[in-house]
Amino acid sequence: MLGAGGLVAVNVYASAHETSGGNTVKQSPQGGTGQAAASEASTIDCPDVGSRLQQVPDQARAEVDRELAALDSQVSEAYQRLQSSTRAIQQDYSFAKNVIIVPLKDKRAATIDRISIAIGRVGNKPQGLKALAACTLRASGNQRDTGGNQNGREQGQENGQGQEQGNGQGQPVNGGQAGNGPVAADFVDITSVKPNVTPPRGSQQASRGSFATQCGVNENKLYNSDNVIVAPGVDNGAHHTHDYVGNQANDAFADNDDFAGGDTTCQNQGDKSSYYWPVLRLQDGTEEFDAEQQGGGAEGNAGKILTASQVTLDYVGNASSKVVAMPKFLRIITGDAKAFTNGTTNANAAWSCTGFENRQLTDKYPICPEGSSLVRTSKFQSCWDGQNVDSANHRDHVAFADPKTGACPSGFKAVPQLVQRLVYDVDAPSLNDSGQFSPFYAVDGFPEQMHKPITDHGDFVNVFDEQLMSKMVQCINTGRQCQ
């Protein structure tokens, strides 16, 4: 277990914007002493190389995927070193920079160079990747917003970001069971949030029907910390544990033939799609099966895995046009597992409570009133480029429709939109005798992401058979509700 007992409270900041070989160490917000106050916790912030890749030739894809996974492992290992070096950092604030951040940059530079070489052998060598090697230490309590919205939030979710309760200073902070979050400031009373959901207006050409598929709640307890979309062929490519419903063949090594031949938990056997998402845990001291494993407790994902009491998977239409069939084996990721350090460009988290779903939160976990259950909603991209089932950064082949009009970007076609809704019967955290919230619930994530709610995300691989997909499209376009 990593750092059980509290967040890393370290003196990690040198003088303002001091650099060493391109490695910036950000100034403490407390002033010019060159040291962070004891209440400040830190994490590691590295540029996301995978999101910057525009073209990866098929011949280089496997090697590039392995190297991208290596970058994630390097950050995870550096973060673990940061957590275990509290005493050394308190004694010498330059320890973190010299012993953790600088060596991390060197490892990343070598890995990024291998990515460039692999792509350059069979295509145009990417430019500018070397600048992404350097990482920084940053305070863990302040969310950075990069602005923009490339395949990111949908309308009606943005206002939820304004429900702040401070940055954690002066509030009870215990950092969760594994010491890397969440904290009290990550939670907000849902009843204090103003309604913020405004659906787009539908035109006369809108496709108003829906199609529901029922695939269970992961009663089979199929878990792994792989991600076949972003890290195929790599064990523990996600560095956190996923729930799986639908296709039961999904692991890091599954290919399209495995998906086509896999069993499915869906009631309609024509749907062999794979639906997966990071597990939700109650950080109550429970040691799960993965308590000592990578992806689990060894990387800060600790506590009792909660099974959703309800999972609904609905496909809906487009507000401005009819929809066309999704291609088989289309892969879609919605949200960003690294949104805490990447910024909110691709964030698409939506947290709420039953009875309050006109109030959606992106960067807070809701505290639900008695009798109300926790809800996680993921609305997937519903515009397809008409050619590709995946793309180099796993985003460019799909897009969100315009939040106001429902129109797809130029060159994209509207496809049925997957709306995934997960309901959990979980007690709200409450203040314990030590003046701290307990127990926390939190979504699994990369260890350096501090279990922030904004990192919630969902993954989907379409494995509908042609006949059932055709039925779905017909139902949606004719305004019927089908299953």
Secondary structure as GFF3:
##gff-version 3
##sequence-region A 1 483
A	DSSP	beta_strand	18	20	.	.	.	ID=ss1
A	DSSP	beta_strand	23	25	.	.	.	ID=ss2
A	DSSP	beta_strand	42	45	.	.	.	ID=ss3
A	DSSP	three_ten_helix	50	52	.	.	.	ID=ss4
A	DSSP	alpha_helix	58	84	.	.	.	ID=ss5
A	DSSP	alpha_helix	86	91	.	.	.	ID=ss6
A	DSSP	alpha_helix	94	95	.	.	.	ID=ss7
A	DSSP	pi_helix	96	101	.	.	.	ID=ss8
A	DSSP	alpha_helix	102	122	.	.	.	ID=ss9
A	DSSP	three_ten_helix	129	132	.	.	.	ID=ss10
A	DSSP	beta_strand	136	139	.	.	.	ID=ss11
A	DSSP	three_ten_helix	158	162	.	.	.	ID=ss12
A	DSSP	three_ten_helix	184	186	.	.	.	ID=ss13
A	DSSP	beta_strand	187	189	.	.	.	ID=ss14
A	DSSP	three_ten_helix	190	192	.	.	.	ID=ss15
A	DSSP	beta_strand	210	213	.	.	.	ID=ss16
A	DSSP	beta_strand	223	224	.	.	.	ID=ss17
A	DSSP	beta_strand	242	246	.	.	.	ID=ss18
A	DSSP	alpha_helix	256	261	.	.	.	ID=ss19
A	DSSP	beta_strand	274	278	.	.	.	ID=ss20
A	DSSP	beta_strand	280	283	.	.	.	ID=ss21
A	DSSP	three_ten_helix	297	299	.	.	.	ID=ss22
A	DSSP	beta_strand	304	306	.	.	.	ID=ss23
A	DSSP	beta_strand	310	316	.	.	.	ID=ss24
A	DSSP	beta_strand	331	335	.	.	.	ID=ss25
A	DSSP	alpha_helix	339	342	.	.	.	ID=ss26
A	DSSP	beta_strand	351	353	.	.	.	ID=ss27
A	DSSP	beta_strand	365	367	.	.	.	ID=ss28
A	DSSP	beta_strand	374	379	.	.	.	ID=ss29
A	DSSP	beta_strand	383	384	.	.	.	ID=ss30
A	DSSP	beta_strand	398	399	.	.	.	ID=ss31
A	DSSP	beta_strand	413	414	.	.	.	ID=ss32
A	DSSP	beta_strand	417	424	.	.	.	ID=ss33
A	DSSP	beta_strand	430	431	.	.	.	ID=ss34
A	DSSP	beta_strand	437	438	.	.	.	ID=ss35
A	DSSP	beta_strand	440	443	.	.	.	ID=ss36
A	DSSP	three_ten_helix	447	449	.	.	.	ID=ss37
A	DSSP	three_ten_helix	453	455	.	.	.	ID=ss38
A	DSSP	beta_strand	457	461	.	.	.	ID=ss39
A	DSSP	alpha_helix	466	477	.	.	.	ID=ss40
A	DSSP	beta_strand	481	482	.	.	.	ID=ss41
###
